[in-house]
Amino acid sequence: MSAAAEVALGYEPQAGSGLPGERIWIEAGGSHVVPAVGAALKPVLLAAVIELRPRKDARVVVLGAETGSLPEKARAALRAQVAFLPAGGGLLSNLNAWENITLPIGYHEPKRARGLASQVYALLEQFGADARALLAKLPESMTPDERMLAGYVRMRLGRPRLVLGEDPGGAPGASERRRAAAFAAAYLADCPEGTFVQLQEDASDGSG
């Protein structure tokens, strides 16, 4: 297949491989939904796209790159441009919101850490949060929306070109799904060249 450079996310299991799921092919740019992602497919997809584990039983394209043929240095560079947004924020329980949000930057790009406060405050206040109060909270003291917001801000600081969002669950119109849609819109408003992919769980999959 051609035009791989225009593909943000491609997943194509080989015939007879036994891998879960069907072909996923998403062009770069905008907000997209991958429906009916079952419990078996999600870890395979995340390992292939977020962790960029090489696979011989599937074709995987991430941001135009055929991941199966990437050398390790290029794989590491590509990995830094992809982010996963967990439904529950993916926060460490022993760190407050500020520490959770800034930990990846402090570890991977310490030179950027000094100027993060204004960015973090602006992103939190964009969603009506009391930034000072929220940043001091541990995850156990946060509401579900606050945990989602902290995870979103952490993701935004990484400046990814491709974001995979985990389905927050709930019926359509529930606050969690409205918040997830707002995150996608805000991300694309500030990163118009980016791609936001929402992994929508299979409602018939009781194991999800």
DOTORZA-856332 format. One record per residue (C-alpha): x, y, z. Coordinates in steps of 0.001 Angstrom, whole numbers, padded with zeros to 6 digits, always signed. Layout:
<pts>
XYZ;...
</pts>
This chain:
<pts>
+000000+000000+000000;+001179+003480-000775;+001030+006930+000798;+002432+005711+004121;+003758+009222+004750;+000137+010445+005068;-000788+007792+007618;-000768+008686+011314;-001721+005198+012477;-001848+001954+010559;-002374-001533+011971;-002814-004460+009624;-002578-008019+010989;-001266-010606+008580;-003717-013231+007398;-003596-016238+009667;-001570-014442+012343;-004233-014923+015001;-003904-011285+016099;-007099-009627+017329;-008823-006836+015456;-009094-005790+011857;-007219-003321+009678;-006983+000210+011096;-005791+002949+008749;-006000+006583+009893;-004801+009556+007890;-002774+012236+009663;-004594+015202+011118;-007838+015700+013000;-009808+013678+015510;-010699+010045+014850;-012497+007217+016628;-011502+003562+016435;-014733+001742+017399;-015162-001584+019147;-011643-001934+020558;-011861-005135+022585;-009850-006168+025613;-007651-008407+023449;-006850-005747+020842;-006060-002803+023124;-002775-004091+024645;-001584-005305+021238;-002337-001934+019664;-000713+000045+022472;+002430-002086+022397;+002682-001695+018629;+001982+002041+018520;+003047+003526+021869;+005907+001217+022775;+006712+000567+019091;+007535-003068+019668;+008531-004607+016323;+006088-007185+014990;+006504-009789+012274;+002818-010722+012271;+001404-007271+011470;+002191-004174+009478;+002321-001120+011737;+002707+002440+010469;+003148+005330+012914;+003431+008902+011654;+004352+007683+008214;+007055+005286+009368;+006977+001547+008818;+007897+000551+012356;+009009-002965+011493;+012058-001679+009624;+013074+001190+011910;+016552+001206+013471;+016571+001685+017242;+017652+005346+017144;+014815+006252+014795;+012423+004157+016887;+013337+006139+020012;+012830+009453+018194;+009430+008331+016915;+008384+007059+020348;+008837+010572+021742;+006227+011886+019280;+003472+009506+020356;+001437+009678+023564;-001198+007605+025343;-003900+009366+027363;-005280+006897+029946;-008929+007310+030921;-008033+007672+034590;-005076+009966+034010;-002434+007314+034607;-001114+009133+037683;+001313+007816+040300;-000510+007611+043626;+002380+008899+045764;+002928+012093+043734;+000763+015196+043697;-000621+016601+040448;+002325+018950+039844;+004831+016137+040329;+002842+013775+038120;+002488+016354+035361;+006116+017443+035287;+007847+014121+036004;+008309+013014+032346;+009738+016375+031286;+011975+016566+034335;+013337+013122+033546;+013654+013286+029757;+014097+017021+029108;+015318+018660+032339;+016284+021865+030519;+012582+022509+029847;+011489+022014+033452;+012246+025557+034608;+009655+027161+032318;+006810+024703+032805;+004757+026466+035484;+003155+029043+033200;+002277+026371+030620;+000764+024088+033245;-001308+026886+034797;-002572+028017+031385;-003616+024510+030362;-005416+023850+033647;-007181+027206+033643;-008294+026615+030053;-010627+023998+031531;-011753+026102+034471;-009601+024399+037091;-008256+026080+040213;-004664+025361+039200;-003013+026082+042542;-005422+023863+044475;-005354+021020+041961;-001575+020896+041638;-001212+020257+045374;-003597+017271+045397;-002678+013616+045467;-004644+011444+043011;-006746+009946+045816;-008065+013421+046614;-008934+014294+043010;-012242+013848+041247;-012251+011640+038114;-012364+014785+035959;-009353+016217+037789;-007347+013036+037252;-008236+013088+033561;-007235+016744+033340;-003882+016166+035052;-003152+013340+032617;-004125+015548+029687;-001825+018382+030778;+001061+015948+031240;+000449+014654+027721;+000347+018170+026273;+003702+019095+027766;+005259+016262+025751;+004110+017933+022491;+003170+014666+020761;+002124+014504+017118;-000090+011457+017701;-002289+010869+020750;-004179+007680+021542;-006925+008311+024060;-008370+005508+026162;-012144+005284+026276;-013287+006835+029583;-016424+004694+029484;-019910+005735+030372;-022887+006332+028129;-022618+008862+025296;-023088+012294+026793;-021575+011328+030148;-019229+013906+031634;-016141+011754+031097;-016773+011407+027371;-017600+015097+027031;-014325+015897+028747;-012415+013517+026437;-013951+015227+023391;-012992+018619+024818;-009409+017415+025278;-009254+016314+021648;-010607+019654+020448;-008210+021680+022617;-005229+019581+021554;-006028+020038+017862;-006685+023773+018272;-003167+024217+019640;-001547+021452+017547;-003333+021611+014163;-000819+019233+012594;-001483+016614+015266;-003759+013569+015226;-006006+012506+018107;-007308+008928+018040;-009950+007855+020552;-010033+004111+021228;-013697+003354+021805;-014307+000163+023731;-016449-002642+022397;-019706-002365+024367;-020313-006071+023905;-016953-007020+025437;-017645-007795+029084;-013928-008108+029853;-013244-004419+029069;
</pts>
